[in-house]
Amino acid sequence: MAKRSKPVVDLAEPGVAYAAPLLSLNRLIDVLGNNRAAELLGVTRSQPSRWARGLERIAPENQRRVLDLDYALARLLLVYPPRQAKIWLDSHNAGLGARPVDVLRIHGVAPVIQAIDVEAQGAYS
């Protein structure tokens, strides 16, 4: 019988819930770059890299922002390649009446996800 390997993340360990925002943060930095991720999250340019390196802990409010932005980006990447997704986030969206990045900051992720769904319907029709 093969020996079972230990899981990469043990969900019983303290602080594991904190791993999700860090994984999302790393993905955001990879796709958007550190400075752009910071701008979209509304934090200083040094914060995302400090969080990623473990020099600072992500505050609960910022954890939510990281997860929301990562979710929106993941959904958007199902419709567009990374370069075009970045352009979409920064361009005026008629359905939102504003740039998606501004709507994310002011109203949260829900209206942006709805706009992405509209884009997806147009992209696949």
Secondary structure, DSSP 8 states (H G I E B T S, - for coil): -------SS-TTSTTGGGHHHHHHHHHHHHHH-HHHHHHHHTS-TTHHHHHHTTSS---HHHHHHHHHHHHHHHHHHTTS-HHHHHHHHHS-BTTTTB-HHHHHHHH-HHHHHHHHHHHHHHHH-
